Amino acid sequence: MDDAMKCPACNSEHAYQDRGLWVCPECAHEWSVEAAAAAEASPEPGVRDINGNLLVDGDSVIVIKDLKVKGSSSVVKGGTKVRNIRLTEATDGHNIACKIDGIGAMNLKSEFVKKA
């Protein structure tokens, strides 16, 4: 059986085509063969926010949930706008360096922000 007909999520062989999509009846996963091939062929490198938007140095982001500040009793409230971010190559996942009013310099993970 062709790999395009196997479900990429659960590897089921019972997938069927419905219009332009393939559907897996076992796990309800839907995919497009063309979109999956295009995504594998040219993944755009870079840091992305929670919605998949590409972030660059100097962007403004909004924190999406309350974040505790390590070593302090302070909290960065959800909805806080952070201006002029810098992207860093961090091994611990904190790939955004910024300065937050009232708290100071800190690092954030891109999975907790959205582009403003």
N, C-alpha and C positions, 0 to 999 in steps of 0.2 A: 504494500500500500504506500502511496506517495506521502512524504512527510507533511505536505501542505494539508492533507486530509486528517492528520493526527492532531489532537488538541495539544497546543503548547503548554497548557496549564496542568492537565492530568494525563496526557499522552494516550487518551482514549482513541480507539479506532472507529468509533461510532459517530464521528462528526459528519455533518451534512451541510450542504450549501443552501443558503437562503438569500436570494438576490445577490448582492455583492459581498456578503459576509459568510464566513463559516461559523457554525454553531455546534457546540458540544452539548448533547442532551444529558450527560452525566454530571457536569459541573456548571453548566449554563454559561460557559465562557464563549465570547464572540470575538472573532478576529477577521481582519482582511489580509489576504496573502500579499497584496501589493503594498499596503501600509507597513506591514511587518518587515518586508524585504527592504523597503526604503529606509526604515528606522535602523536596521542592522547595517546597511551600507554606509550611511553617513550620519553617525551620531555626532552631534555638535558638542564639543567639549566646553566645559565651563561650569560655574556654580549656578544652580537653579533654586528658585523659591518653592514654596509649598504647592503652587499652581503650575510649576514647570516653566515659568518665565526666566529667561537668562538674566543674571545679575552682572553688572560691571562696576568698576570703581567709580565712586561719586554718586551712585544711585541713592534714592531714599526708599526705605522699607518701613513696614508697619509690623509690629510684633503681634502675633495672632493669639497668644494666650499668656497668662501670668507666668513669669519665670522667676524662680528664686535666684538670688545672687549668692554664689558660693562664698562662705566665710563671712556673711553679713545677714542681718535680719531684713534687709531691703528686698523689695520685689519690683520687677519691671512689669507694669500692668499691661494687659492685652490692649491693643489699640494705640500704644505708644509709637509715635513716628520717630524714626531714627534717620537723620540726614547724613549725607556724605560718608557712606560706608567704604571700607577698604577690604578687598578680598585677599585672603591669606592661604598659604598651603599648610594646613594644620593636619597632623596625624590623628588628633582626637575628635575631629568632626567640627570643631569650632572654626569655621572658615570665613567668618565675617568679623573684622575688627572695627569698632565704632566707639563713639563717645555719646553717652546718654545723659541728658540734662538731669541734674539732681543725683546722679549715681556716679558718673565718671566713665573712664575708659574701661571697656570690657569686650569680650569676644562672644559671638552668638553663632548658633548653628543655623544654616540656611533653611532647615526644615521647620523652623518656628517663625519665619517671617514671610510676608508677601510684598511684592513690589508695589510701591505707592504710585 
